[in-house]
Amino acid sequence: MSMNDITTLRTIRMVKAVTCVLLLTGMPACDSSDEFAAPEQPVGSMAVSISIMTGKTTGTRAVNEYDRTGTEKENAIDVANGDYRVLLFHKDGWLVRRFKEITPATPDGNGVNRYLITDTLDITLLDFHIAVLANWEQNGWHYPLLAEGVTTISSLMADMRNLFDVKSGWQPFDEDGADGKPATGGVPMFGMHSYTVSEADAKRSTKDNPVDLAPTDDDAIWMMRSMAKIEVVDAMDKIGYSSYPKLESVTFGPYMGKGKLIPDARSTGGNALWTNNSRVTAPSLPAGIVPTDGRLGFFHTLDTDRTNDEIPPIAYTDRDVMAAYVTEQDLTDGRTERPYMVVTVRNRPAGEDGDGEETVTFRLDIPADMTTKLLRNHIYRFEIKSASANLININYVVCPWIEHKAIDLPAFD
């Protein structure tokens, strides 16, 4: 099949939408008489405060801009179950230690997109790197073996054993587990940032006044989801007071059954090992893994915050969406058929009389001008505007999942 062919089970009219550029973004001192007094800061140490960001803060929404910030579950780190590793590396790359505890910035733990660490470091450690791995264990994936003074950043990012698998209908924090416990963990993530602390700031720091490593959001460690997401939105006008036509099912394949939990070094482009708060420009693919011939099933969800690119904008709040979390994939590797979606639209309830077919199925190839690869932390969105017996009208767009710089925060009065 030619990369530029759009093959269909039914005729498809594709309308290219604008490609988005969004970015899906101490304890008080106690006197010596208090038996619960906090311990003194160790001699020869400095106190630091670290911020980890998983999503952007709320801001203005431009009329012609798709805005996808991630849902609450897509932004969450499973702090309750300790499903994370926060690793401190020396400036030369070898592992120094692991931070034991991170705390949600929101006390009740709801709607969190910022996590905090307050701890002490050796005062001579003025240049270092911090890497964060999150949401692996509760999904059945294993964190790598780590050895202080031995493990390096380069070896961590090159470890081909850090893989995850995808299943039809997988969702973060699925609540259908036994005893009311989530059957899955959160979306797997990776983040890393480098820091330099001045000697003067290190000496002035105390437990009550730590060195703030993230005075602005740009200085926080921005987490990148290891998955991509495909969404098919039911943006069809309904007939009268009916809920029809509507999306019935979507599948995707051939698809990569396994993906890399940690992206490849330099996958953000340039010569840097990793650039914080940047998009990847190339997929990180596991060695020896090829796409499976199976079909990946989508799950139903709701679109709760979308405004399309019409003028004036049409709110898609509570529109039905069929979505799937997928691994990164080269769509033109030549080893398998180019992936496509099978989209079924239902025109009326099963068994009800009416003109035309009850369901119409379309084959939708992912257009070459939309993308030749699926990249982590991106959303690939298809909006079905209308569908008939022989024609489906679709807009499509690629949105980075998290780039907080795209939001212009208004003045607070």
C-alpha positions in Angstrom: 0.0 0.0 0.0 1.3 3.4 -0.9 1.9 5.7 2.1 -0.2 8.3 0.4 -3.2 6.1 -0.3 -6.4 6.5 1.7 -8.1 3.2 1.4 -11.6 2.7 2.8 -14.3 0.1 3.3 -16.5 3.1 2.7 -15.6 6.4 1.1 -13.8 8.8 3.4 -13.5 12.5 3.1 -10.6 13.7 5.2 -10.4 17.3 6.3 -7.0 18.3 7.7 -7.2 20.3 10.9 -4.5 22.7 12.1 -1.6 20.8 13.9 -1.6 21.8 17.5 1.3 23.2 19.3 0.1 22.6 22.9 1.8 21.2 25.5 -1.0 18.2 26.5 1.6 22.4 29.8 9.2 22.4 55.8 8.2 21.7 58.7 8.1 24.6 61.2 10.9 24.7 63.7 10.2 23.5 67.3 12.0 24.4 70.5 14.1 21.9 72.3 11.4 21.1 74.8 9.2 19.7 72.1 9.6 15.9 72.1 8.5 15.9 68.5 11.1 18.4 67.4 12.4 17.9 63.9 16.1 16.7 63.8 18.7 19.3 63.1 20.0 19.6 59.6 23.0 17.3 59.3 26.4 19.0 59.3 27.8 19.4 55.9 24.5 19.2 54.1 22.1 21.5 52.3 18.3 21.4 52.2 16.6 21.3 48.8 13.0 21.5 47.5 12.2 19.7 44.2 9.0 20.0 42.1 7.8 17.3 39.7 5.1 18.3 37.2 2.8 15.9 35.4 0.4 18.4 33.7 0.0 22.1 33.0 -2.0 24.5 35.1 -5.3 25.9 34.0 -5.1 28.9 31.7 -6.8 30.6 28.9 -8.0 28.7 25.8 -7.5 30.2 22.4 -10.4 29.8 20.0 -8.3 28.1 17.3 -6.3 25.9 19.6 -6.9 22.4 20.7 -6.3 22.1 24.4 -5.5 18.7 25.9 -3.9 18.8 29.3 -4.5 15.2 30.4 -7.2 13.9 32.7 -6.8 13.6 36.4 -6.0 10.0 36.1 -3.5 10.6 33.3 -1.7 13.1 35.4 -1.5 11.1 38.6 1.5 9.4 40.1 0.5 6.5 42.4 2.0 8.0 45.6 -0.2 5.9 47.9 1.4 2.7 46.7 4.9 4.2 46.4 4.9 3.4 42.7 7.8 5.6 41.8 11.6 6.0 41.9 13.3 9.4 42.3 17.0 9.0 41.6 19.8 11.4 42.2 22.8 11.2 39.9 26.2 12.9 40.2 27.0 15.4 37.5 29.3 12.8 35.9 26.3 10.4 35.6 26.6 7.8 38.3 23.8 7.1 40.8 24.3 8.7 44.2 21.0 7.8 46.0 17.3 7.4 45.9 14.8 9.9 47.4 12.3 8.0 49.5 9.2 10.2 49.6 7.3 12.5 47.3 4.2 14.5 48.4 1.2 15.7 46.3 1.1 19.5 46.3 -2.7 19.3 46.7 -3.4 18.0 50.3 -6.4 15.9 49.4 -4.6 14.3 46.5 -7.3 15.2 43.9 -6.5 17.0 40.7 -2.8 16.9 41.3 -0.3 17.9 38.7 2.6 18.9 41.0 4.5 16.7 43.5 7.1 17.9 46.0 10.3 16.6 47.6 12.1 18.3 50.5 15.3 16.6 51.5 19.0 17.2 52.3 22.0 16.6 50.1 25.7 16.7 50.7 26.7 20.3 50.5 29.5 19.6 48.1 27.0 18.1 45.5 26.3 21.3 43.7 25.8 19.9 40.2 23.6 16.9 39.7 20.8 15.2 37.8 17.4 13.9 39.0 15.5 11.2 37.2 11.9 10.1 38.0 10.3 6.9 37.0 6.6 6.5 37.9 3.6 4.2 37.6 5.4 1.0 36.6 4.9 -1.5 39.5 1.1 -1.4 39.9 0.8 -2.3 36.2 3.0 -5.4 36.6 6.1 -3.9 35.1 9.4 -3.9 37.1 11.7 -1.1 38.0 15.3 -1.6 37.0 17.9 -2.9 39.5 19.9 0.1 40.8 23.3 0.2 42.4 24.7 3.4 43.9 28.1 4.3 42.4 27.5 1.8 39.6 24.2 2.6 37.7 24.6 5.5 35.4 22.1 7.6 33.5 23.4 6.3 30.2 23.0 2.7 31.2 19.5 3.3 32.6 18.3 4.8 29.3 20.0 2.1 27.3 18.5 -0.8 29.3 16.4 -2.7 26.8 14.6 -4.7 29.5 12.5 -1.7 30.7 9.5 -2.6 28.5 5.7 -2.4 28.9 2.9 -4.1 27.1 -0.5 -2.8 26.0 -3.9 -4.5 26.1 -7.2 -3.7 24.5 -9.2 -1.3 26.6 -6.4 -0.6 29.1 -7.1 2.5 31.2 -5.1 4.2 34.0 -6.4 3.4 37.5 -9.1 1.1 36.2 -11.4 0.6 39.2 -12.7 -2.9 38.3 -10.1 -4.7 40.4 -10.9 -7.1 43.3 -11.8 -5.7 46.7 -12.4 -2.3 45.1 -8.7 -1.8 44.4 -7.6 -0.4 41.0 -6.9 -3.2 38.5 -4.2 -1.0 36.9 -1.8 1.7 37.9 -1.3 5.1 36.3 0.2 6.0 33.0 3.9 5.0 33.0 6.1 8.1 33.0 9.7 9.2 32.8 11.3 12.6 33.6 14.8 14.0 34.1 16.4 17.4 34.8 19.8 18.8 35.6 20.5 21.3 38.4 23.2 23.6 39.7 23.2 25.1 43.2 25.5 28.0 44.1 27.8 27.5 47.1 26.3 30.5 48.8 22.7 29.2 48.4 23.7 25.8 49.7 25.3 27.3 52.8 22.2 29.5 53.5 19.7 26.7 53.2 17.9 25.2 56.2 15.1 22.7 56.6 12.7 25.6 57.0 14.3 27.5 54.0 15.5 25.0 51.5 17.0 25.8 48.1 14.1 25.9 45.8 15.2 24.1 42.7 12.0 25.1 40.8 11.4 28.8 41.4 9.4 28.7 38.1 7.5 25.8 36.4 10.3 25.7 33.8 12.7 24.5 36.4 10.4 21.6 37.6 11.0 18.0 36.4 8.4 17.6 33.7 7.2 14.0 33.4 6.7 12.5 30.0 4.2 9.7 29.5 5.6 6.6 27.9 2.4 6.1 25.9 0.7 7.8 23.0 -3.1 8.1 22.9 -5.5 7.8 19.9 -8.9 9.4 20.2 -11.9 9.1 17.9 -14.5 11.8 18.8 -18.2 11.5 18.1 -18.8 15.1 16.8 -21.8 14.1 14.7 -25.0 16.1 14.8 -27.8 13.9 16.2 -31.2 13.5 14.5 -33.9 15.2 16.4 -33.9 14.2 20.1 -32.2 11.0 19.2 -28.6 10.0 20.3 -28.0 8.6 16.8 -25.9 8.3 14.7 -23.2 7.4 17.2 -19.9 5.7 17.5 -20.2 2.0 18.2 -16.6 0.6 18.0 -13.1 1.4 17.0 -10.1 -1.0 16.6 -6.5 -0.2 15.5 -3.7 -2.4 14.1 -1.2 -3.7 13.3 0.2 -2.3 16.5 3.3 -2.6 18.7 2.5 -4.9 21.6 5.5 -3.6 23.6 7.0 -0.2 24.2 10.0 1.3 26.0 9.3 2.7 29.5 12.3 5.0 29.3 12.8 6.9 26.0 16.1 6.6 24.1 18.9 9.0 24.9 18.8 12.1 22.6 15.2 11.3 21.5 14.4 14.9 22.3 16.8 16.0 19.5 20.1 17.6 19.6 23.2 16.5 21.4 21.8 16.5 25.0 21.2 13.2 26.6 17.7 14.4 27.6 16.1 17.8 27.5 13.5 18.6 30.2 10.1 19.8 29.1 10.7 19.0 25.4 8.9 16.8 22.9 10.5 13.7 21.5 11.2 13.8 17.8 11.8 10.1 17.2 10.1 6.9 18.5 12.0 4.7 21.0 11.5 1.2 19.8 12.3 -2.1 21.5 14.9 -4.2 19.7 13.5 -7.2 17.9 9.9 -6.3 18.4 7.6 -5.9 15.3 3.9 -4.9 15.2 1.4 -7.6 15.9 -1.3 -8.5 13.4 -4.0 -8.3 16.1 -6.5 -5.5 16.6 -6.3 -3.2 19.6 -9.8 -2.4 21.0 -10.8 1.1 22.1 -12.7 2.1 25.2 -15.6 4.6 25.7 -14.9 7.8 27.6 -16.2 11.4 27.6 -14.7 14.5 26.1 -15.0 17.0 28.9 -12.8 20.0 27.9 -12.6 20.2 24.2 -13.3 23.2 22.0 -12.9 22.6 18.2 -11.4 25.0 15.7 -14.7 26.4 14.3 -15.4 30.1 14.6 -17.3 30.6 16.9 -16.0 27.5 18.6 -18.4 24.5 19.2 -18.0 23.0 22.7 -17.6 19.2 22.6 -18.2 18.8 26.3 -19.6 15.4 27.1 -19.2 14.1 23.6 -18.5 10.4 23.4 -14.9 9.5 22.7 -13.4 6.1 21.9 -9.8 6.0 22.9 -6.8 3.7 23.2 -3.4 4.1 24.8 -0.7 2.8 22.5 3.1 2.4 22.3 5.3 4.4 20.0 5.4 3.0 16.5 7.1 3.6 13.2 4.1 3.5 10.7 6.3 3.1 7.6 8.8 0.5 8.7 7.9 -1.7 5.8 7.8 -4.9 7.8 4.0 -5.0 8.2 1.0 -3.4 6.7 0.5 0.3 7.5 -1.8 0.5 10.5 -5.4 1.6 10.1 -8.5 1.9 12.2 -11.8 0.2 11.7 -14.6 2.6 12.8 -18.2 1.5 13.1 -21.1 4.0 13.3 -24.6 3.0 14.5 -27.5 4.8 12.8 -30.3 3.5 15.1 -30.9 0.9 17.9 -30.5 -2.7 17.0 -33.7 -4.2 15.5 -35.5 -0.8 15.0 -37.0 -0.2 11.6 -35.6 2.6 9.4 -34.0 3.5 6.1 -30.4 2.4 5.4 -28.2 0.1 7.4 -28.2 -0.1 11.2 -24.4 0.1 11.2 -21.8 1.3 8.7 -18.2 0.3 9.0 -15.3 2.4 7.6 -11.6 1.6 7.2 -9.5 4.7 8.1 -5.8 4.7 7.2 -3.8 7.1 9.3 -2.9 9.8 6.7 0.8 10.1 5.8 0.6 13.9 6.0 -0.7 13.6 9.6 2.1 11.4 10.9 4.5 8.7 9.9 5.2 7.7 13.5 3.3 7.5 16.8 5.3 9.4 19.5 5.0 9.1 23.3 3.1 11.9 25.1 1.1 12.9 22.0 -2.6 12.6 21.2 -3.7 11.6 17.7 -7.3 12.8 17.5 -9.9 12.1 14.8 -13.2 14.0 15.0 -16.1 12.4 13.1 -18.2 15.3 11.8 -20.7 13.3 9.9 -21.3 9.8 8.5 -23.7 8.3 6.0 -24.0 5.1 4.0 -21.0 5.9 1.8 -19.3 8.9 3.3 -17.5 9.8 6.5 -16.3 13.3 7.1 -13.3 13.5 9.6 -11.0 16.2 10.9 -7.7 15.1 12.3 -5.0 16.6 14.5 -1.9 15.8 16.4 -1.6 17.4 19.9 1.4 17.1 22.2 -0.1 16.0 25.5 1.7 18.4 27.8 3.4 21.7 27.0 2.6 24.2 29.7 4.4 27.1 27.8 1.5 27.2 25.3 -0.8 28.6 27.9 -1.0 32.4 28.5 -2.1 32.8 32.2 -4.3 35.8 32.7 -3.6 38.4 35.4 -5.2 37.7 38.7 -7.4 40.5 39.9 
